[in-house]
């Protein structure tokens, strides 16, 4: 408990939280590594911190009690200097980045057995070409 009390967790830190997970009577450790968005209620008994990570393209946030017995250890991986106490704006920032990436994506189109990369604007033309090629092949 003293180690957690002296642990200086701040928003902007990248942490690895080792969680105890009980399955079929056995206990194993699972790491959850991400960015600390917020720290609430200081270092008192009910203090919590919020960690966010992107897993399989989906943002996942977990709220951990600092003194939870289900947490084995907390490692600070990286420290970043931030100018806010709560980094909730990161959620919107990531969503904007994802939308921007989708605008720039390229589609893979299979035209007569040859896969080619087409810009998003050209996709309907390439799909039409693929349909025509498929029809002529079936005739």
C-alpha positions as a printed Julia matrix, in Angstrom:
139×3 Matrix{Float64}:
   0.0     0.0     0.0
   2.84    2.38    0.78
   4.36    1.72   -2.64
   1.08    2.72   -4.32
   0.77    5.78   -2.11
   4.24    6.93   -3.14
   3.64    6.06   -6.8
   3.36    9.4    -8.56
   0.73    8.64  -11.21
  -0.14   11.64  -13.36
  -2.24   12.21  -16.48
  -0.07   11.75  -19.55
   1.85    8.8   -18.1
   1.91    5.57  -20.04
   1.42    2.78  -17.51
   1.29   -1.01  -17.48
  -1.23   -2.28  -14.94
  -0.88   -5.96  -14.0
  -4.34   -7.25  -13.12
  -5.05  -10.51  -11.3
  -7.65  -12.49  -13.22
  -9.23  -15.6   -11.76
 -10.22  -18.35  -14.19
 -11.22  -21.88  -13.24
  -9.82  -21.56   -9.74
  -6.43  -20.33  -10.99
  -5.12  -16.78  -10.87
  -3.12  -15.31  -13.72
  -1.72  -11.87  -14.45
  -2.85   -9.79  -17.4
  -1.23   -6.52  -18.43
  -3.23   -3.49  -19.54
  -0.94   -0.83  -20.98
  -2.19    2.6   -21.91
  -2.32    6.32  -21.31
  -3.52    7.73  -17.98
  -6.35   10.13  -18.83
  -7.37   11.12  -15.32
  -6.59   10.69  -11.67
  -9.47   11.2    -9.25
  -9.8    11.53   -5.49
  -6.07   11.92   -4.87
  -4.28    9.3    -2.8
  -7.16    8.59   -0.42
  -8.72    5.15   -0.02
 -11.21    5.57   -2.89
  -8.74    7.08   -5.37
  -8.96    5.93   -9.0
  -7.15    6.43  -12.28
  -8.43    6.01  -15.84
  -6.28    4.23  -18.45
  -7.02    4.25  -22.19
  -5.56    2.06  -24.89
  -6.47    1.13  -28.45
  -7.01   -2.63  -28.8
  -7.8    -4.04  -32.27
  -8.72   -0.59  -33.55
 -11.18    0.05  -30.71
 -10.49    2.44  -27.85
 -10.8     0.75  -24.45
 -10.86    2.63  -21.16
 -10.64    1.08  -17.72
 -11.01    2.76  -14.36
  -8.75    1.21  -11.73
  -8.94    1.8    -7.98
  -5.42    2.67   -6.82
  -5.48    0.38   -3.79
  -7.38   -2.52   -5.35
  -6.13   -5.96   -4.23
  -6.86   -7.22   -7.76
  -3.99   -5.1    -9.1
  -0.66   -6.87   -8.68
   1.58   -3.98   -9.7
   1.6    -0.72  -11.63
   4.61    0.1   -13.82
   5.2     3.56  -15.25
   6.47    2.95  -18.77
   6.78    6.54  -19.98
   6.2    10.04  -18.67
   4.83   12.8   -20.86
   4.47   16.44  -19.97
   0.84   17.52  -20.38
  -0.86   20.81  -19.75
  -4.22   19.5   -18.58
  -5.37   17.68  -15.45
  -7.86   15.54  -17.38
  -7.07   14.34  -20.9
 -10.62   13.52  -22.0
 -10.07   15.4   -25.28
  -7.89   12.48  -26.43
 -11.1    10.51  -27.11
 -12.29   13.05  -29.68
  -8.81   13.49  -31.11
  -8.51    9.77  -31.85
 -11.97    9.72  -33.47
 -10.99   12.63  -35.73
  -7.77   10.84  -36.72
  -9.72    7.68  -37.57
 -12.13    9.62  -39.78
  -9.22   11.3   -41.52
  -7.6     7.91  -42.14
 -10.84    6.56  -43.62
 -10.98    9.45  -46.08
  -7.5     8.56  -47.31
  -7.99    4.79  -47.48
  -7.53    2.87  -50.64
  -9.67   -0.09  -51.63
  -8.41   -3.41  -52.91
 -10.47   -4.37  -55.98
 -10.23   -7.73  -57.75
 -10.47   -7.15  -61.51
 -10.36  -10.32  -63.63
  -8.17  -12.2   -61.16
  -5.75   -9.29  -60.63
  -5.95   -7.39  -57.36
  -5.16   -3.72  -57.67
  -5.16   -0.77  -55.29
  -7.61    1.96  -56.2
  -8.16    5.37  -54.62
 -11.52    5.79  -52.92
 -12.81    8.13  -55.66
 -11.99    5.58  -58.38
 -13.6     2.67  -56.53
 -17.06    2.76  -58.22
 -15.42    2.78  -61.67
 -13.16   -0.13  -60.75
 -16.07   -2.1   -59.28
 -18.05   -1.58  -62.48
 -15.06   -2.84  -64.47
 -14.9    -5.92  -62.22
 -18.6    -6.67  -62.79
 -18.21   -6.36  -66.57
 -15.19   -8.66  -66.49
 -17.1   -11.22  -64.4
 -20.08  -11.13  -66.82
 -17.9   -11.63  -69.88
 -16.11  -14.51  -68.17
 -19.38  -16.3   -67.35
 -20.68  -16.01  -70.95
